[in-house]
Amino acid sequence: MNRYPLWKNLMIGIVLILGLIYTLPNFYGEVPAVQVSAARSTVTVDANTERQVLDALSAASIQPSGTLRDAGGLRVRFSNEEVQLKARDVIEHALNPDPQNAAYIVALNLLSASPQWLTSIGALPMYLGLDLRGGVHFLLQVDMKGAVTKQLDAAAGDVRSLLRDKNIRHGGIARDGEALVLRLRSADDRDKARSFIRDSRSDLQFTDRDDNGDYILTATLTEQGRRTIQTEAVKQNMVTLHNRVNELGVAEPVIQQQGADRIVVQLPGVQDVAKAKDLIGRTATLQVRMVAEDVNPLSPGVAADVFPEMRDGQAFPVAVRKQVVLTGDRFNGAQASFDSQTHQPVVSVRLDSAGGRVMRDTTRENLKKRMAIILFEKGRGEAISVATIQGEFGNQFQISGAFSTEDANRLAILIRSGSLAAPMDIIEERTIGPSLGADNIKKGFDSTLWGFVAIAIFMCVYYVLFGLISTAALACNVLLLIALLSLFQATLTLPGIAAIALTLGMAIDSNVLINERIREELRAGVSPQVAISEGYSRAFDTILDSNLTTLIVGIALLVFGSGPVKGFAVVHCLGILTSMFSAVLVSRMITNFIYGGRRKLVKLAIGQIWRPDAK
């Protein structure tokens, strides 16, 4: 009656063992490390970089305790913070001999001290939020005027291509502040141009005037068009920031919109504020320009812009025309692939409709000429691709060259994430030190621990052995909750710790229902074995209903909440699921082991039972 089948005991045991394994990494703590990442998108952190770092450390008689190289860069672990600071200076000097033109970002960081066997099976510690781990907080202001200006520059190219397609001659298209000024040859041409542009761009409004024989058409953005541009600018900047920060390996960054034109960036665990600011400043813009074929880039005072192109680790100057053909916001995607004929690595690029039209016109007029893609980072431009136009193309085309597979992948990433819709400025920065985070952890841990102890004492006094069983189930609940948070790599914050403490009270409530139901059965005069069986089975419906209604509220918080509210909801929902498992299955398994094998069971150690007829 009160025995689980072997498979169920094994299942519960395996779950608890896995819970213990995935909880363990949280107790090993963190060790100081130095993180090396690329300061420019065209620089990679590879095996040669790792060898250069290790050689520099060896020459300085510094012995690292381990290295980790992944897509985000290179991280080198050290035994203490004193060695970490010394190693940072050594690595900085080795990788960036010219500090004004740094190729790498060398920053202080923290790494998990978990042993390799735990890491190899994916057992990693929970991420800690900014309030627990410390780190840096930035508030960025998006330049909305810059976003509008950039879109008007793109619109000028669209209008120029449109009028060419419609065979409407004009005397020039120029941007004057936040307006496009078109000079037409006749009033009829002006009316036709207005009609065609209005059909193509519903976000523009028009005014007419005459100027010394020229028929002027002025186009400005509508209020709705301006709002749309500003909204999309913030969204695109957030996506770009996500891509940049994630590729640098910062654990669980927080990038959120605040208000209409601001973005919050939080980088937990980053110790070096100056390097973090440099990391945020790595946002970039992308431009497509034609190469100035008739210009020698090495000549002094050239009438063109000159940018370096990196080939085989060397910089070669490339002169490009000042006119911008396309900007990065016209790129819808880029993917590394292989050419179907040559089987060489290429980058397949997709443009939006307007960008495709501009590209079709440009390539038709510039066959066999070279086109360059320029990446601007921190005010410095670099040619990431210079290719010869082999034929006319539009929305989709391929960039080919002497690429390796790694080169093609890197170029695709640059094109996908290399453009900001508008410039941004850091208007607020805040640093939370590791000591403050450690103090928050200690207070949260102490409050949870003493809450657990108080519950355990009450349960053991009031329910005796069944109180001890309930306490063991509660401990398993906490174990499983932490294991799930670690397995899902959730971010734990102070509200999350509050949710853990709340989960303790809610989880023990299920055991109280079970214990009281068993007492009711004993008062009714049934045998102890039947009382155990009926107590668990009849309490289950009540436990399910109460937890289900609480889970609905938790899911609502998860769906509609954000920031700390969402962090609380994640822990809250997981805690409800683990509490049902531990309160029902784990406590029943322990009870079965203690009482299930006794055929002549006379009494249960469940505290004082008050019968109705007791005097």
N, C-alpha and C positions, 0 to 999 in steps of 0.2 A: 504493500500500500504506500509506504513512504520510502520508496527506493527509486532512484533514477536508473534507466538502462545505462549500460557501459558507454554507449556512444555519446549520450548526453553529458555524462561526467567528463569524458575525454574532451568533448567540445568546449565545455566551460573551462576546463583546465588549460587547454591550448590558448583560449582567448586571454586568460589571465597571464599566462607565460609571455604571450606576445605583448600584452599591455605592459608588463614589467620591462621587456627588452626595449620597447619604444619609449618608455619613460626614462630609462637610464641616462641617455645623453644630456638630459637637463641638469643632471647632478655633477657633471664633469667641469662645468664652467667654461670660461673662455681664456685664451692666451693672446698676448699682444702679437701683432703682425704688421708687416709693411705690404701695402697693396700697390702694384705697378700696373698702370693702364695707359692706353694711348691718349696723348694730348691732342692729336689730330686724327681725323677719321681715316686718313690714308696711311697711318702707321699701325703696324700690328705687333702684338706681344706674342712671340713664338719661342721655339726652342733656343734660337740664338740669343734672344733677350734673356731667357732664363740662365743660359750658360754665362753670359756677360755679368749678370747679377751675382751668380755664385762665385765667379772668379774674383770680382771686386771684393766680396765679403771675405773670401779666403785670403786675399792680399792684406786685408785689414785685421786678420786673425779673429774674425767673427764667425761663429759656428751656428747656423740656423738649426732649429729643431724639426724643420720640415718645410716642404714647398707644395703648392697646389696651383696648377695652371689649367684654366678652362677658357670658355669663350669670353668671359668677362675680363680676363687678364691674368696676372701672376700675383699670388699671395705667399709671402715667406713668413714662417712662424719663428718666434724667438722665446727665450726662457723668461725674460722679464722686461719691464718697460725701459730700463736703463739701456739694455742692449738694443731694444727696438729703436730708440731715438738715435743711437749711434749708427745703427745700420741704415736708417732712413737717410742720414747725411751722406753716407758712403755710396748708397745706391743712386741718390740724386746726382752726386758729382760724376758718377760713372756713366749714367744714361743721358744726362743733360749737361754736357760741358759748357754750352752756351745757354744760360738761364733765360735770356731774352727770346730765345727761339726753341723753347722746350719741346721735345718730341714725346715725352712721357710724363704722366702724372704719378708722382710718388707720394703716397699718403699713408698715414697711420690708420690702422684698423684693428679689429678683433676677430678671432676665429675660434670656432668650437674646439675644445680640447678632447673631444670624444676619441676613443681608440679606433684604429682602422677597421677592425672587424665589425663595429657597429655602423660606421659610415658606409661600408661596402654593401650592407643590406638595406640601406636607405633609412637607417635610424638616426635622425637628426634632431637637434634641440628645437624647441619652439622659437620663432622669431619674437623678439621683445620690441615693443613700441618705444617711441621716443621718450615717453615719461618713465620708462623702466630701464632702458639701456643707455640713455643719453644719446646725443647726436646734435645735428644742426637743423634749424628751421628757417626757411626763406619765404618771403612774400614777394612775388614778382608782379610788376605792373606792365601790362601789355600796351604797347603804343598803338592805340586805335587809329590815330591819324596816319601812322605809317602803314597800317593795314589797308586803309582806304586808298592811300597813294599807290601802293603796290598793285592793288586791283585795277586802278585807273590806268596804270602803265600797261597792264595786261589787256585791258579793254581797248586801248589805243591800237595795239597790234591786231586785235580781233576786227576792229572797225576798218583798219587799213586793208586787211585781207578781204573783208566783205565788199568794200567798194571796188576793189580790183576785180572780184568775181562778177560784180554787176555792171562793170565797164563804166563806172562813174568817175570821171576825172576830178581831181581836187588839187588845191594849192598847198596842201600840207595838213597834217594832224598833229597837234601838240597839246601837252597837258599844261594848264595854267592853274596852279594851286590844286584845288579839288574839282576842276572842270576840264573837259576835253573841248578844244576849240578846233573846228573844221572850217577850212576856207574852200568854198565851192565857186565854180565858174559862172553859174547862173542860178536864178531863183528856182527854175525847174529841177536842176540837179540837187539843190538844197532840199526841195520837197521830196524827191525820190530817196535821197540819202536818209532823211528823217524817217520815212516809211520803212525802209529796209532795216535800219538800225533798231527801230522800235519793235519790229517783228523778231529780231534776233536777241535784243537785250531789253527785257521788260523792266529792268531796274534803273533805267535812265530816263530823265525828263529833259525837255529841250526848250531853248529860247533862240529867237532869230534877231539878227541885226546886220546892217550893211556898213561896209568900211572901205571907202575909196574904190569902189567898183568890185570889191570882193563880197561875196554873200556868206556871212558868218553863221554857222550853226554851233551853238554851245550846248554841250550835254553835261548834266550833273546827276548825281545819284539821288534817287528818291529816298525818302525817310526809311521806307521798308527795306530798300536795297542796302542802305547804310547799316541798318541793324543786322541784316543777314550777314554782311561781310564781317562785322565785329564779332558776331556769335561764332561764325565759322573760324575766325582767326584764333579765338581762344581755344576752340576744340582742336584745331590743327597743332597749335603750339603745345597743348597737353600731350597729344600723341607723339610729337617729336621728342618732348622731354622724357616720356616713358621709354621710348626706344633708346635714347642716348644713355639714360641712367641705368636701365636694365642691362645694356650691353657692357657697362662698366662693373657689373657684379655687386652693386649695393643691395644688401638684403632688404627686401620688402620696403621699397621707398613708397612714400605717400605723396601723390600728385593730384590735387583737387582744385576745382574752380571755387573762387570766393568772390561773390558779387559779379558784376558784369564784366570787369576787365582785369581781374587779378587771379593769380594762380599760387596756391600754397604747395611748397615742396618740403618734405621732411625726409631726412636721411638718417635713420637710426644707426648707431654704432660708429659713425664717422667722427674721429677725434680731432682731425685737422681742419679747422674752419676755413683757413685760406685755401687749402686744396679743394675743399667742398665747393667754395665759391667759384674756383676755377673750373670745376666740373660742371656746375650749372651754367657757367659762361660759355660752354662749348656748344651752345646751340648754333645752328648754321643756316645759311640760305644757299640755294642752288640756282644757277643761271646757265642758259645755253646761248653761246655766241659763235659767230663765224670767225675762223682763223684769218688774220690779215696776211694773206699769202705774199703780198708784195712788200712786206715790212721785215727788216732784219731786227729781231728782238734784242740783239746785242749792241745795236747802234744807239748812241746817246740821243736823248730827246725824241724818241720815236713817237709818231702821232697815233698811238694805239696803246691799249693796256697790255702789260706783260705779266704773265703768271708762270710759276714753275710747274713742270710736269715731272713726276717721279717715275723713273724707269730704272729697274735693277739697282735700286738704292741711290741713284744719282738724280740730281735736279737738272732738267733741261728747260730753258726759257721758251715760252710760247707767246707770240703776239696775237691778240684777238681784237676784233672790232668793238667799239664802245656800245653799239646798238645791241640791246638784249633781245634775242629771238623768243625765248621762253623763260619763265621762272618756275621754280620747283613746285608750285601749287598746281601746275598743269599736269604733273605726273600722277597717274592713278596707281601705278605699281611697277615693279621691276623684279624679275626672277632670273636666277642663273640657270642656264640650260646648255644644250649641245646643238650645234648646227647639224641639220639633217644631212647635208652633203659632205662637209669636211670633218664632221664629228669633233670639232674643236669647241672648247668652252666659249659661250657667248652670253650676253645679258639681253633678255627679251624685255622690252619696255612698252608700257601702255600709257597713252595720253588721253585726256578728256577730249570732247568733241572740238572745242575751240582750239586747244593745243594741236590737235591733229590737223585742223585746217591750216593753221600757221605753219606747221612743219611741212605740209604738202606743198605749199607755195614756196617755202624757203628751199626745200630740196630740189624742186623743179628748176629753180633759177640758179642753183649752185652745184650742179652735178660735177663730180670729180674734185670738188673742193673739200677742205677739211672743216669739221665742226668740233667745237670743244664744249665740254660740260665743266663749269667752274664751280667749285665748292668754296664758300666764304665762311670762315670760322674766326671769331674774335677779330674781325676787321682785316684778316689776311686771306687772300684768295689762292687757290691751288687748282690746277687743271687735273681732274681725276680721270678724264677720258678725252682723247683727241683721235677722231676717226674720220676717214675719207667717205664722202657721200657717194655710194655706188649706184643709187637709183632713187626715184621718187617714192616717198613713203608718207604715211599719214599717222593714224592713231596708234599703230603698232609697228615696231621696227626692232632690229637687233643691233647691238654694239659688239663688234668683233675686234680682235687684235691678238697679240701674243699673250693671251691670258692663260694662267693656270686655273684649275677649278677653284682654288682658294681666292685667286684674284677676282674671278667672276662673281663669287658669292659676296665678297667684300664690296665690290662696285654696286651690286644689286641692293645691298643694305644701305649704302650711302645715298643712292637715288631714292629709295623708299623713305628714308627718315632724315634726309639732309636738309629739308626746307622748313623754315619758320614762316608763318603767314604774316608775322609782324615782329618788330624788335621788342625786347623786354628789358626792364631794369629791375635790379634788386632794391626794393624800397624798405625792407625790414629783414634783419637777420637775428636769430636767437640761438644761443648755445645752451644745451642742457648737459652738464658734466656727468661723467660716469658715477661720481660719488653721490650725486642727487638721485640718479637712477637706482643705485644700490640701496639707498635709504628708503626709497619707495618700495622696492622689492622686499626689504626686511620688514617694513611695516605691514605690507600686504600679507606676507608669509606668516608673520606673528598673529595677525588678526584671524587668519584662516585656521592656523594651528590651535589657538586657544578656543576658537569656536568649536573645532572638532573635539578637543579635550572635554569641554563643557558638555557637549552632546553625549560623548562616550560615558562620562561619569553618571549623567542622569539615566541613560538607558541601562547601564549595568546595575545601578541601585534599584531602579523601578521594575526592570524585567529580568534581573539576575542573568542566568545563562542565555536566555533568548536576547537579552540586551547586549551580551557579549557577541552573539552571532550577528546581531544587527550592526554593531560597531565594525566587525570584520567586513561585512558587506559594504558598509559605508567607505571603509578604507579602499576596498576594491573599486568602488565607484570613482573615487578621486584618482586612483591609479589609471583606470581606463579613460577617464576624461583627459588627463594630461597626455596619455598615449595617443589619443585621437587628435588632440591639438598639435602634437609633434608630427604625427603621420601626415596630416593635412597641411603642415607648415603654416598654421594660422599665426597671426600676430597677437601676442598677449599684451594688453595694456592694463592700466589701473581699473577701468570699468570691467575688464575681463576677470581680474582677481575678485572684484565685487560679485561677479556672476558665479564664480566658484564657491564663494562663501554662501551665497544664496542657494546654490545647488545642494550644499550639505544639509541645510534645513529642509529643503523639499524632498531630498532623497530619504532622510530618516522618517519623514512623515509616512512613506509607504510601509516601512517596517512597523511603525506604530499601529497602522491599520491592521496589518497581519497579526501582530501580537494581541491586539485587543479582540480580534475576531476569534483567535484561538481561545482566549479567556472566556468569551461568550459561549463557545461550544462546551468548554469544561463546566461552566455554570449550568448548562442545560443537562449535564449528567452523562455526556457521551464519553467514551474511552479516550485516553490521551492520544493514541495513534489516529483515531478518527478525527479528533479535534485538530491535530496538525494538518491532516489532509483537507478537511473542510475549511479550516482557517485560511489556508493559502488559496484554495480554489475560489472561495466566496469573496475574499478580499480583492482578487485580481480585477474584477469588473470595476470596482470603485477606484482602484489604483489607475486603471486604464483611462477611465473617464476624466479623472482629475488631471492626469498628466497630458491627456490629449487636448483639453481646453487650454492648459498652460502653454502647450506647444504651439497652438494656433496663434496665441498672442506673440510668442517668440518669433514665429515665422513672419508675422506682420511687421515686427520691429526690424527683422532682417531685410525684408523687401523694401520698406519705405524709409528705414533709418539710414544714417550715414555717420562716418567718423566713429566717435566713442560709442554711440548708440548701437551701431552695427557690430562693433567689437563685443559689446555686452551680449547682443542677441546670438552671436555665433556660439559663445561659451554656454549661454543659457540653453539653447536648443540641444547642443551635444550633451549637456549635463542631464537633461530630461531623459534622453535615450539611454545613457549609461546608468542612470538611477533605476530605471525600470528593469534593466538586465540584472543589476547587482541586487536590488531589493527582492526580486522575485526568484530568479534562477540561482544566484550565488548563495543567498541566505537559505534557500530550500535545500541546496546541495549539502551545505554544512549541517543543517538540521537532520537531513537523512543520514549522514555519516554518524551523527551522535545518537539518534534515537531510532533510526530505521531498522537496525538489526536486533532490537530488543522485542522479543515476543510477549513477555509479561511486563508491560510498562504500566506502572501504577501512578506515577506522579511526574509532572513536568516542572522544571525549574524556570518558571515564568513569573515569579513574584506572587504577592498575595492575591488570591481570587476571592472576591466577595460574592457569596451566594445570596439569593433573595431570602432564603429561610434562615440565614445565619443570625444568631442572637449575640 
